[in-house]
Amino acid sequence: MSTVDDVERFTGKRQEMEVDKIFRACVKLEASDLHLKVGKPPYMRIKGSLRPLNRDPIEAEEMVRLLFPMMNERNRRIFDEDGGADFAHTIDVDGVTWRFRVNMLTQLGNIGLVARRINNWIPNFEGLFLPPVMEELCKFDQGMVLLAGVTGSGKSTTIASMLNWINRTYRKHILTLEDPIEFIFTEDKCLINQREIGQDVKDFEIGMKHAVREDPDVMLVGEMRDHETFMTAIHAAETGHLVFGTIHASSAATTIGRILDLFPEEMHAALRSAIAFNMKGIVAQKLLPSIKEGVSRVPTVEVMTFTPTIRKLVLEEEDSKLPDAIRIGAADGMQDFTMSLKGLVDKELIDRQTAFTVAPNIEALKMALKGIDVSQPGIL
């Protein structure tokens, strides 16, 4: 890295960049995302909708001038080789430091950017309107907990709230491997080490190799993008650690298939066994616009805990029966999207139209809203 990079790394100080004015506007307008594209003005996602900033379109030369200074030596090399790079960017607004998760990209030969604003505070489960079972998933001494959802579904915020609950409750060592680091934790009862890939450790593989010598009780291993990441994470869960991670999947039940898709078929039987006996819970979520004043978006959440029934279905390759097992597993803390949507409507957090738009089973939601208990066996 250059001397400038070193100064920023060890002092937290850097020179003001021209692009920071746009990032500062993003904070002032409470936007969740920033989009910069050649030929368009900056766009910001405010309360779930993309809106243009009132300024001229950004031309190609200006975009290069705005964005290239954001990248350090490593990120510029990755950008040149891969056509894109992920990293964190920080700005100061009225004495408060704000972090953004940045994806620099190229499209049609032009450079562009998408950035997600990361809140300075980590809300608790109640503030995120998450179900009570989330607390129970934090109490295990070992195993794996996965958060499933598409990009922008709030997975990172939910995991941060779970780790922070552990931080407030137990005297443990939490170790995170992130690319890039998003939430910065304030230590309470826990000792917390956050390592950023590329800055603090060369790559994820080396970071995990180091991790076994760093005495962690709880680990965050980021996104399950490939089979190496998952195998390393499941091995950590098998050897006495509580491991948190995220995965791109649309529901808790389909997450099993998504994991298996990372591996050749001859490995599936062994993987099913590893999942059945080490997974503690899979939480899938989607963010929805809220009608409650002061609340912009709320998550609809599906929870699958690994009860004997769920383990049996996973081992016997009966994934098609998992949704029904989730639906009737309320006593074990489980809920499906139908139950979650009903709860959000009843609490006047979302309107009925939003609920029906995203409902995976519209008839089941209609029955639930009429007061019929759809969690009973044989109802659906």
N, C-alpha and C positions, 0 to 999 in steps of 0.2 A: 504494500500500500504506500501511497505518497505521504509526505510529511503533513500535508493538510488533512488527509484522512486520519492520521495518527492523532493530531491535535483534537479533532472532533471526537474521536473514539474515547480518549482519556480525559478530556475536559468537558465534553458535552456541548462545546461552543463551536459555532461555524458562522461563516459569512452569510448575510442575508442574500437570498436569491430572488430574481425577478418573479419567478413562478409562485413564490410564497404569498404574494398579494391575492392570487386566486384561491390558494388553500385557506387563507385567512377569511375570505368571503364565505367559503364553505362552512367554516366554524360559526361565523356570525349568523348565517342563515339556517344553522342547525341541519345541514344536509347530511345524509348518510353516505353518499357517494359523489365523486367528481369524475366527469368524463371530458377528456380533451381530444378533439379530432380535427385534423386539418380541414379547412373550409367551413367550419362551424364555430359558433361561439362556445365558450365553456358551458357544459350542461351539468346540472346538479339534481340529485334525487332528493326531493323534499317530501316527507310524509308518503313515500312510496312512488311518487310520480316524477318523471324527468322534466326539468324545466330549464330553458336557456337563460344564461346570464345576459344582462343588457349591455353588451359590448360587441365590437366588430368581430367577424369570424377570424380565426387564427390561421394565418397562411403558413406554408411549409417552412420557410426560413425562420419565421418567428417561433414555430414549434420547436425546431432544433435548438434555438437559442434559449428557450424556456426550459426544455427537458433534459438536454445532455448534461448540464452542470449538476443535476440531481444524482447522477450515477458515479460511484467510485470506480476504482480500477477493476475490481472483481466483477461488479455488476455490468460494466461496459463490455468486458470480455464475454460474459454470458449473453448479453444482449446481441453482440455481434455474431456469436456462434449459433444461438438458438432463435434469434428474431424476437426475443422478449426476455424480460427479467423481472423478478419479484424482490421487493425490498421494502424497508420501513423508511418513512420520511417524517421528520418532526418540525414543527413550527412553534413560535411563541406568540400567544395572543393575550395581551394585557397581563403579562407576567405568568401566564399559565402555559405549560407545554402540552401540545396536542400531537398525537401520533396518527399516521395514516399508513395503511397497508397498500402499497403501490404495485401495480402491474404495468410495466412499460411494454409496449407492443408495436409491431409494424403491421400496417394493412394497406394494400394497394401501393406499396412502396413508400408510404409515409409513416412517420413515427407518431404514436399516440399514447394516451395514458388513461387508466382507470384506477381510482384510489378510493379506498374505504376508510371513513373516519372511525377511529377507535375511541370510545368514551374514556375519559380520564378516571372515572370511578367504575368499580365493579359492583353491579347491583346484586342484591340477594335474591333468593328464589321467589320471595313474595313480590319484589319489585319487577321481576320478569314474568310474573303470573305463571310460574311453573308448578306442576303437581307436587304434592308432599313427598311422593316416593323418591324424588331426586335426592333428598337428604339421606334416605336409606342406602342409595347407591354409593354414597361417599363413605360409608362406615366399614366397608370391607378392608381386610388387611392385605389381600392379594386378589388377583384376577384382572379382568379387562372390562372396561365400560366404553362403548362406542356411541358417538353422536352422529346420526345420519341426516342428510339433507342436501339440497342443492346449494350452490354458491349464494351467499346472501341470506341464508335461512336462520342465521343467528347461532350457529353451532359454536363458534369461538367464544361468544359471550356466555353461553350456557356452561361450557366447560370452565371458563374463568370463574363463574359464580360457584361451581362445584369445588374447584381447587381452593377458592377463598373461604368456603365453609370449612374445609379441612384445616386451613390456615388458622381460622378463628377457634377451632375446636380441639385439635390434637397437637401434641409436640412431636412433629415428624419432620423429615427432610423431603421437600418437594423439589424435583429436578425436571426442568423442561428443556426440550430440544425443539426449537422453532425456526421456521424459515418463511418470513421473518418473525421476530418477537412482536407480539401485538400488545396485550395488556401487561403493564408493569405492576407487579405485586408489591404491596407493602407488608413486610413480615409482621406477623402477630405472634402466635405461639410457635409457628413453624420456622425452620430455616429453609430459605428458598434460593435456589440457583437457577438462573435462566440463561441458556446458552443459545446464541444465534448461529445458525449454519452460515459459514463463510466469513463470519467475523470472529467468533469465539472458538470455533472448531471447523476444520476443513469441510467435512461432509457428514451426513447423517450416520453412515456406517461407522466412521471413527468415533463419532459422538456416542453411539450406543456401546461401542467397545470400551470407551472410557467410563460409561455410566455404571458398569458393574463394579468398578473400583471406587465409586463415589458415594456408596452407602445410601442410595435413595430408598425411601419408603413408598413414595408416590411419584409417578412419572407421567409427563405429557409428551407424547411422541408425534404429535401433529397429525398430518393427513396420511391415511393408508392409500398410497398411490400405486404401490407395486408389491410384488410378493416378498421382496427382501424386507421392506418395512414391516409388513404384517408378521412375517416369521420372527423377526427380531423382537417385535412387541409381544407376541404370544409367548415367546421364550421367557421374556422378562416377567410376564404374568405367571408362568409356570414356576418360576424360581423365587417367588415370594414377594413380588411387587404389585401394587395397585396401579394399573396402567390405563390412562385415558387417551383416546384418539378420535379422529373424525374420518368419515367416509362419505363419498357421494352415492347416496341411495335414496329412493323415494319413500320407503317405508321401513319399519323395523323388520318385518318378515322378509322382504326382498334383499335385505342386507346380507343374509346368509349366501344367497346366490351371487351377490356382487363380490363377496370375498372369494368364493370358489372360482369365479371368473378370472382371478389373478393367477391361478395355478393350472397346470396340466391336469387332465382328468384322473390320471393314475394316482394323484396325490389327494383326491377329494375325500376318500374314506378316512385317511389319517387326519385331515384338516377338520372334518366334522367332529371327530373325537376331541381334538384340541379345542375347538370352539365350544362344544357341549360342556366340557369339564372346566374351562377357564373363563368363559364369558359370564359376566354377572348381569349385564343388562345392555340392551340396545335402545336408544332413544332417538326417534325420528321427529323432525319438526319442520314447520313451514311458518313464515312470518305473514301476518295478515293485517290490513289496515284496521285501526281501532276507531270506535265511535265514542269512546270515553274521553272526556276533556283532559288534556295534559298527557295523554298516552297516544303516541303515534302509531305503534305497531305492537301486536301481541303474537305469541307463538301458539299454534295448534300442535299438540304433542302426542305422539304415540309411544307407548312404553311397553317393551317386552322384557320381563325378568326371567332369568333362567331357572325356572322351577323344574321338578322332575318330569312334568309333562312336556315342557318345551325341550328339555334335553333329549327326551325319548324321540320326539318328532324329528329333531335335527339329526340324531344318530341313525334313524331309520329312513332318512331321505324323504320325509313326508312334509316338505316345506309348504305344500298347498293347504295343509291343515293349521298352519301357524296363525293366520288371521283369526280363525274361530277360537283358537286357544287363547289369543290375546283378548278377544272380545268377552270371553266368559271368565277371565282371570282377574277380575277386579279385587278379589280378596287378597291376591298376591301383589297388589300395587300396579297391575297392568291396566292399560286403557288403549283403545284404538282411536283413530281420528274422529269417528262418529261421536264417541263419548266426550272427547275433548271439545269438539265444535259445539255440542249441546251445552257444555259447561260455560263456554265463552259467550254464547247467546244468552243463557240464563243470567249471567253476571253483567249483562249489557256492556260487554267489551267489544263485541262485533255485531253487525246486523245480520238478519236471517239471509239476505241476498248473498252476502259474502260467504256465509257458511255453506249455502247450497252450491255456490260457484266452485268451491274447492273440495266439496264432500266426495269421497271415493264411492260412497253408496248413498245415493239421494233418498231412496225409499227407507233405508235404515234411519237416516237423519230425520225424515218426516215422522216416523214412528216415535223416535226418541223425544222429539219436541212436543209430541202429543202426550207424553208422559208414560209411554210404554217402555218397560225395562228391556232394552235389546241385549243386555249382557246375560240374559238367561239362556241356557241351552235350549235349542229347538225353536227359538223365536224367529230367527232368520233362516 
